[in-house]
Amino acid sequence: MHILVIADLLGSFGINPLAFLSQLISFGIVFLILWRYGFPVILKTLEKRQNVIREGVENAEKASRDLQEANERAEQILLEARQKAQETIALAVKAAERESARIQEETLARVHQIEEQQIARIRQEAAQARGELSRLVVNLSISAAGKVISKSVDTKDNRRLVEEFVSASQAGEQ
């Protein structure tokens, strides 16, 4: 009787009770089949997707940490490279200063050497000029003495005496 009352009630709402019952049984069968075979597969798929997403997030976080560490290492390497570059520059400046000092010393030594060579050359030329002048004075003295005495004074002894006189007078001047 209860079933008839329910069937009349459903009929008053425009629902066919037999069709409703068959749909309810079909739904139950489909639900059981899905419960037994479909839902576990769907749940496994969802769990796999969740694991993939979790791994992706973890990998992204790890990559972010690795990137930050790599940036810190790169900054450290750049800092060390800058320091080494400064050290290299300082060493190059010192080497350049040493080379400059060496070149200046060599230049000064060369200048002194040239000065000494020039002084020696000037002394040699002065000695040659004094010798030439001495010879000219001797010849002039002999000629003058010859004119004073009115005879030729060409003997070796007279020449030697005049040269000694000129040498003695030059030695007295120095």
Phi and psi in degrees as a GROMACS rama.xvg file:
@    title "Ramachandran Plot"
@    xaxis  label "Phi"
@    yaxis  label "Psi"
@TYPE xy
-64.4435  -32.6836  HIS-2
-69.1864  -37.8737  ILE-3
-67.6177  -37.3034  LEU-4
-66.2708  -40.8908  VAL-5
-68.2331  -39.5412  ILE-6
-65.3117  -40.0804  ALA-7
-66.4903  -40.2112  ASP-8
-63.3045  -45.4816  LEU-9
-65.4168  -37.9249  LEU-10
-63.949  -36.7793  GLY-11
-66.2433  -23.9431  SER-12
-88.7911  -1.29483  PHE-13
86.5811  22.896  GLY-14
-107.107  131.838  ILE-15
-81.363  117.415  ASN-16
-64.3197  -35.8796  PRO-17
-70.0075  -41.2174  LEU-18
-66.5955  -39.3796  ALA-19
-63.4552  -44.2427  PHE-20
-64.1224  -43.2065  LEU-21
-65.9158  -37.81  SER-22
-67.7046  -36.964  GLN-23
-65.8602  -41.3274  LEU-24
-67.3639  -42.4097  ILE-25
-61.4458  -43.3115  SER-26
-60.9461  -43.2526  PHE-27
-61.6587  -43.3955  GLY-28
-65.2545  -45.334  ILE-29
-63.7046  -40.3916  VAL-30
-63.8926  -43.1589  PHE-31
-64.6215  -42.4469  LEU-32
-63.1256  -44.8328  ILE-33
-64.304  -39.9349  LEU-34
-62.5371  -40.6469  TRP-35
-78.1953  -43.9905  ARG-36
-115.485  -36.0892  TYR-37
-82.9306  -49.1221  GLY-38
-61.6306  -41.5772  PHE-39
-59.7977  -39.9379  PRO-40
-65.8395  -43.5271  VAL-41
-64.707  -42.8847  ILE-42
-63.9456  -40.7526  LEU-43
-62.587  -42.823  LYS-44
-62.3664  -44.9248  THR-45
-62.6498  -40.0746  LEU-46
-66.0055  -40.8523  GLU-47
-62.0397  -43.8244  LYS-48
-62.4494  -41.2411  ARG-49
-63.1884  -42.4231  GLN-50
-64.1711  -42.0634  ASN-51
-62.5071  -43.0649  VAL-52
-65.0806  -44.0768  ILE-53
-61.1125  -45.8324  ARG-54
-61.4471  -40.5486  GLU-55
-61.09  -43.6491  GLY-56
-65.1482  -44.2527  VAL-57
-62.4476  -42.9956  GLU-58
-64.208  -38.2448  ASN-59
-64.9099  -42.3282  ALA-60
-64.2041  -42.8445  GLU-61
-63.7603  -42.8816  LYS-62
-62.5446  -38.6251  ALA-63
-64.2968  -44.0996  SER-64
-62.8037  -44.5045  ARG-65
-62.0745  -39.7252  ASP-66
-63.8754  -43.2895  LEU-67
-63.4469  -43.3789  GLN-68
-63.1467  -41.0017  GLU-69
-64.2915  -39.7363  ALA-70
-63.9282  -41.3412  ASN-71
-63.889  -42.6051  GLU-72
-64.3498  -40.4938  ARG-73
-63.5654  -41.4718  ALA-74
-63.4606  -40.6355  GLU-75
-63.9289  -43.0441  GLN-76
-63.637  -42.7936  ILE-77
-62.2668  -41.804  LEU-78
-61.7973  -45.5684  LEU-79
-63.0072  -40.3731  GLU-80
-64.3156  -40.0604  ALA-81
-62.8901  -43.4306  ARG-82
-62.7987  -43.8416  GLN-83
-64.3138  -38.1413  LYS-84
-63.6438  -41.9965  ALA-85
-63.0237  -41.8679  GLN-86
-62.8565  -42.9282  GLU-87
-63.2207  -41.9345  THR-88
-63.3882  -43.6703  ILE-89
-61.8617  -42.5483  ALA-90
-64.426  -40.2876  LEU-91
-65.0164  -39.6546  ALA-92
-63.9477  -44.3531  VAL-93
-61.742  -43.6518  LYS-94
-63.2508  -40.4571  ALA-95
-64.8253  -40.1168  ALA-96
-64.5987  -42.3031  GLU-97
-62.9219  -43.788  ARG-98
-63.8818  -40.2818  GLU-99
-62.5286  -44.2824  SER-100
-63.1677  -41.4955  ALA-101
-62.6288  -44.6056  ARG-102
-63.1051  -41.1585  ILE-103
-64.0593  -42.317  GLN-104
-62.409  -44.1841  GLU-105
-61.9197  -41.092  GLU-106
-63.8206  -45.6154  THR-107
-62.2433  -41.5106  LEU-108
-62.9708  -41.6046  ALA-109
-65.9207  -40.3247  ARG-110
-62.3476  -44.2251  VAL-111
-63.598  -40.3572  HIS-112
-62.5238  -44.5883  GLN-113
-64.0989  -41.6041  ILE-114
-59.3541  -46.2516  GLU-115
-63.4531  -40.3883  GLU-116
-62.9633  -42.1776  GLN-117
-66.7112  -40.718  GLN-118
-62.7538  -43.6712  ILE-119
-63.5068  -42.0321  ALA-120
-63.2039  -42.9319  ARG-121
-63.9812  -41.6542  ILE-122
-63.1896  -41.0645  ARG-123
-64.3438  -44.6622  GLN-124
-64.6981  -37.7758  GLU-125
-64.7516  -41.1787  ALA-126
-63.8191  -41.4095  ALA-127
-63.5725  -41.9236  GLN-128
-65.2812  -40.7854  ALA-129
-63.1766  -41.8392  ARG-130
-62.0804  -44.7912  GLY-131
-63.4364  -43.4472  GLU-132
-63.6685  -41.2524  LEU-133
-61.7251  -43.8454  SER-134
-62.4537  -41.8333  ARG-135
-65.2732  -40.1114  LEU-136
-64.7528  -41.9466  VAL-137
-61.8034  -47.8359  VAL-138
-62.4683  -41.7821  ASN-139
-65.8315  -40.4039  LEU-140
-64.2515  -42.0645  SER-141
-64.603  -42.7061  ILE-142
-64.6638  -41.917  SER-143
-66.7039  -43.3543  ALA-144
-64.6562  -37.1728  ALA-145
-64.0548  -37.0634  GLY-146
-74.1198  -35.0595  LYS-147
-69.0357  -44.5441  VAL-148
-80.6386  -17.7477  ILE-149
66.9339  29.0186  SER-150
-146.007  163.542  LYS-151
-78.7919  130.01  SER-152
-111.539  88.5319  VAL-153
-120.823  5.24623  ASP-154
-71.3035  157.963  THR-155
-65.0734  -39.6352  LYS-156
-63.9533  -43.4711  ASP-157
-64.348  -42.7092  ASN-158
-61.388  -43.3549  ARG-159
-62.9153  -41.9074  ARG-160
-62.4776  -42.9689  LEU-161
-66.1422  -41.6904  VAL-162
-64.1468  -39.4025  GLU-163
-64.2867  -40.5259  GLU-164
-62.3663  -44.1855  PHE-165
-66.3357  -42.2077  VAL-166
-63.3698  -42.31  SER-167
-64.9774  -39.3764  ALA-168
-70.1082  -33.4694  SER-169
-69.9515  -39.8745  GLN-170
-64.8179  -35.2326  ALA-171
-68.8849  -29.418  GLY-172
-74.8411  -29.9477  GLU-173
